[in-house]
Amino acid sequence: MGSHFGGAVGLVIVAVVVLSAVFAPLVATHDPDALDVLNRFSGPTAQHWLGTDHLGRDLYSRLVHGASVAMAVALTAISTALIAGTLLGILAASLPARSERLILILFDVISSFPSLVLALAVVAVFGPSTMLVVIIVAVTLIPHFGRVARAQVLTVRNAPYIEAERLLGASSWRIVFSHILPNIAGPLVVLASIDIPVVITIEAGLSFIGLGVRPPLASWGTLIYDGYAYLSDSKLPVVIASSALALATLGFTLFGEALRDAVDPRLDGER
């Protein structure tokens, strides 16, 4: 019962964040970069629903556009890692032991670099770039999906229906894309949904320290930094931006856990 309630709450939060990200220009009430210096640090009003920041920019509109940045980074990085990791995982499970070992060694090498540490190092050398952050996060997540894909392929590749396809003369490509891939997709999609809040947090952290999204582009990380820098003038901006990030992370986490339980009900019964 608790799992279903948490999943429902997570679904609502995810729906709000995704719809806000997709329809940001329609949902926002102001231009997120428009300045209104005379109304700096304004509290919530009919004109500015969540108040304004240190430059008089509308906080609600910047939060909405920040959701677009967060979702764009998260979905692009995770979809790239999901596709590349799945293909490498399937390839590793299909190759001879020596070739498979090379792919697993590659996974181990990449996994030895934490996403945030690698992102800090690369961005410090090449300069802040949203696309660079996406590439780094995607690369570091590839082993995550590759190992799961390989394990799932090893589980299903000797199933009776796969053997029947081989006896009927089906090609390896047909077996992979028509039978193996659909049967291993569930755990991989669940894994991707659970990784979304991790990527959102990484992007916000890099933007907070000035190595992610560049101002004046709205990002939850830059909003938190701006609020922190002017904390003595008003606590509202940092509280609102931090709450939005925490709520989005919680929503995607609850949704991912509920999706995992739906794919494998045994996990829910073991609790």
matplotlib code that plots the C-alpha trace (Angstrom):
import matplotlib.pyplot as plt

x = [0.0, 2.8, 4.6, 1.5, 1.0, 4.6, 4.5, 1.3, 3.0, 6.1, 4.0, 2.3, 5.6, 7.2, 4.2, 4.3, 8.1, 8.0, 4.9, 6.6, 9.8, 8.0, 5.6, 7.9, 7.3, 3.5, 3.6, 6.0, 4.4, 7.5, 10.6, 13.0, 15.8, 13.8, 15.2, 13.0, 15.6, 13.1, 11.4, 14.5, 13.8, 10.1, 7.9, 5.1, 2.6, -0.1, 2.5, 5.3, 3.9, 7.1, 8.7, 11.9, 15.6, 18.5, 18.0, 14.2, 13.8, 10.6, 11.5, 8.6, 9.4, 13.1, 12.1, 10.0, 12.7, 15.2, 13.0, 13.6, 17.3, 17.3, 15.2, 17.1, 20.4, 19.0, 17.1, 19.8, 22.6, 20.6, 19.2, 22.7, 24.1, 21.2, 21.6, 25.4, 25.5, 22.8, 24.5, 27.9, 26.3, 24.6, 27.9, 29.9, 27.5, 27.7, 31.4, 34.1, 35.5, 38.6, 36.7, 34.1, 36.8, 38.1, 34.6, 34.3, 37.8, 36.6, 33.5, 35.8, 38.1, 35.2, 33.5, 36.7, 36.0, 33.0, 30.7, 31.1, 34.8, 35.4, 33.0, 34.9, 38.2, 37.1, 35.1, 38.0, 40.2, 37.8, 35.6, 31.9, 29.6, 26.2, 26.9, 30.2, 28.4, 25.9, 28.7, 30.6, 27.6, 26.5, 30.0, 30.2, 26.7, 27.4, 29.0, 25.9, 23.6, 26.1, 26.6, 22.8, 22.2, 25.0, 23.6, 20.1, 21.3, 23.1, 19.9, 17.6, 19.9, 19.5, 15.7, 13.6, 12.1, 15.5, 16.7, 13.6, 14.4, 17.9, 16.6, 14.3, 17.2, 16.6, 19.6, 21.5, 20.2, 16.6, 17.1, 18.7, 16.2, 13.0, 13.4, 16.4, 16.1, 12.3, 12.8, 15.7, 14.2, 12.2, 15.0, 17.0, 14.1, 13.7, 17.4, 17.2, 14.2, 16.1, 19.2, 17.3, 17.4, 21.1, 21.8, 19.6, 21.6, 24.9, 23.9, 22.6, 25.8, 28.0, 25.9, 26.1, 29.8, 29.8, 30.9, 27.6, 24.9, 26.2, 24.2, 21.9, 20.3, 18.1, 19.1, 18.2, 21.9, 22.4, 19.2, 20.5, 23.9, 22.3, 20.0, 23.0, 25.1, 22.4, 21.2, 21.6, 19.1, 16.5, 16.2, 13.2, 15.2, 17.5, 14.6, 12.4, 15.1, 16.4, 12.8, 12.2, 15.3, 14.5, 10.9, 11.9, 14.6, 12.1, 9.4, 11.7, 13.1, 9.6, 8.5, 11.5, 11.1, 7.4, 8.3, 10.9, 8.4, 5.9, 8.5, 9.6, 6.8, 9.1, 11.0, 7.9, 7.0, 10.4, 10.0]
y = [0.0, 2.4, 1.6, 2.4, 5.7, 6.7, 5.8, 7.9, 10.8, 10.4, 10.2, 13.4, 15.2, 13.8, 14.8, 18.4, 18.6, 17.1, 19.2, 22.3, 21.5, 20.8, 23.8, 26.2, 29.1, 28.7, 28.0, 30.8, 34.2, 36.3, 36.3, 34.4, 36.9, 40.1, 42.5, 44.6, 46.1, 48.3, 45.1, 43.2, 40.5, 41.0, 38.6, 36.5, 38.9, 38.6, 39.7, 37.6, 34.4, 33.3, 36.7, 37.9, 37.5, 40.0, 41.4, 41.5, 38.4, 36.4, 33.3, 31.2, 31.7, 30.9, 27.7, 26.6, 27.2, 25.6, 22.4, 22.5, 22.6, 19.9, 17.5, 18.2, 17.4, 14.3, 12.8, 13.4, 12.0, 9.0, 8.1, 8.2, 6.1, 3.7, 3.1, 2.8, 0.7, -1.7, -2.3, -2.8, -5.2, -7.3, -7.3, -8.4, -11.3, -12.4, -12.3, -14.8, -14.7, -12.7, -10.0, -9.9, -9.3, -6.3, -4.7, -5.5, -3.9, -0.8, -0.7, -1.0, 1.8, 4.2, 3.3, 4.1, 7.8, 9.1, 11.3, 14.4, 14.2, 13.5, 16.3, 18.7, 17.8, 17.9, 21.1, 22.8, 22.0, 22.7, 25.3, 25.3, 23.8, 22.2, 19.8, 18.8, 18.0, 15.8, 13.9, 13.3, 12.1, 9.8, 8.2, 7.5, 5.9, 3.6, 0.8, 1.1, 0.0, -2.2, -4.6, -4.9, -5.5, -8.2, -9.9, -9.9, -11.3, -14.1, -15.0, -15.1, -16.2, -19.9, -19.7, -22.2, -19.6, -18.3, -21.9, -22.4, -19.3, -20.5, -23.9, -22.1, -20.3, -16.8, -14.5, -13.2, -9.7, -10.8, -12.7, -9.7, -7.1, -9.1, -11.3, -10.5, -6.7, -6.6, -9.0, -7.1, -3.6, -3.6, -3.6, -1.1, 1.4, 1.1, 1.7, 4.8, 6.2, 5.8, 7.5, 10.7, 12.3, 11.5, 13.4, 16.3, 16.6, 16.5, 19.2, 21.4, 20.9, 21.8, 24.8, 25.9, 26.1, 27.8, 24.8, 23.8, 25.9, 29.4, 32.5, 34.1, 30.7, 29.5, 26.4, 25.2, 25.1, 28.7, 29.8, 28.2, 29.9, 33.3, 32.8, 31.7, 34.7, 37.1, 35.1, 38.1, 40.1, 37.5, 33.8, 33.2, 32.6, 29.9, 28.2, 28.1, 26.8, 24.2, 23.0, 22.6, 20.5, 18.4, 17.9, 16.9, 14.5, 12.9, 12.6, 10.8, 8.5, 7.5, 6.9, 4.9, 2.7, 2.1, 1.3, -1.2, -2.9, -3.1, -4.8, -7.2, -7.6, -10.0, -7.0, -5.5, -8.8, -9.2, -5.9]
z = [0.0, 1.0, -2.3, -4.4, -2.5, -3.0, -6.6, -7.1, -5.4, -7.5, -10.7, -9.9, -9.2, -12.3, -14.4, -13.1, -13.7, -17.2, -18.3, -16.9, -18.8, -22.1, -22.0, -20.2, -22.6, -22.1, -18.3, -17.4, -16.6, -17.4, -19.5, -17.1, -18.0, -17.8, -15.2, -12.8, -10.5, -8.7, -7.4, -6.2, -3.6, -3.9, -1.9, -3.5, -5.2, -7.8, -10.4, -9.2, -7.7, -6.0, -5.7, -7.5, -7.1, -6.7, -10.2, -10.0, -12.2, -11.7, -9.6, -10.8, -14.4, -13.8, -11.9, -14.8, -17.3, -14.9, -15.2, -19.0, -18.5, -15.9, -18.0, -21.2, -19.5, -17.7, -20.6, -23.2, -21.0, -19.8, -23.2, -24.7, -22.0, -22.2, -25.9, -25.9, -22.7, -23.9, -27.2, -25.5, -23.0, -25.7, -27.6, -24.6, -23.9, -27.5, -28.1, -27.1, -23.6, -24.6, -26.4, -23.7, -21.1, -23.0, -22.9, -19.2, -18.5, -20.4, -18.1, -15.1, -16.3, -16.9, -13.6, -11.7, -12.4, -10.4, -12.6, -10.6, -10.2, -13.9, -14.8, -12.6, -14.1, -17.8, -17.4, -15.6, -18.6, -21.5, -19.8, -18.8, -21.3, -20.9, -23.8, -22.2, -19.0, -20.9, -22.6, -19.4, -17.5, -20.4, -20.6, -16.9, -16.9, -19.9, -17.7, -15.4, -18.2, -20.0, -17.0, -16.5, -20.2, -20.3, -17.2, -18.7, -22.0, -20.3, -18.5, -21.6, -24.4, -23.7, -23.2, -25.1, -27.4, -28.4, -29.2, -31.3, -33.3, -33.9, -35.1, -37.5, -39.0, -37.6, -37.9, -34.9, -35.6, -35.6, -32.4, -30.7, -31.8, -31.9, -28.8, -26.6, -26.5, -25.7, -22.9, -21.3, -21.8, -18.6, -16.0, -18.2, -18.3, -14.6, -14.1, -16.3, -14.3, -11.1, -12.5, -13.6, -10.1, -9.9, -13.2, -12.2, -9.0, -10.8, -13.2, -10.4, -8.4, -11.4, -12.2, -8.5, -8.6, -12.1, -14.2, -15.7, -17.2, -17.9, -16.7, -17.5, -18.6, -15.8, -13.9, -10.5, -9.6, -10.6, -8.8, -5.6, -6.0, -6.6, -3.6, -1.4, -2.5, -1.4, 1.6, 3.9, 1.8, 1.3, 2.2, -0.2, -3.5, -2.1, -0.2, -3.3, -5.6, -3.1, -2.5, -6.2, -6.6, -3.6, -4.6, -8.2, -6.9, -4.5, -7.2, -9.6, -6.9, -5.7, -9.3, -10.1, -7.1, -7.9, -11.5, -10.2, -8.0, -10.9, -13.1, -10.4, -7.8, -5.8, -4.5, -3.0, -1.3, 0.3, 2.3]

ax = plt.figure().add_subplot(projection="3d")
ax.plot(x, y, z, "-o")
ax.set_aspect("equal")
plt.show()
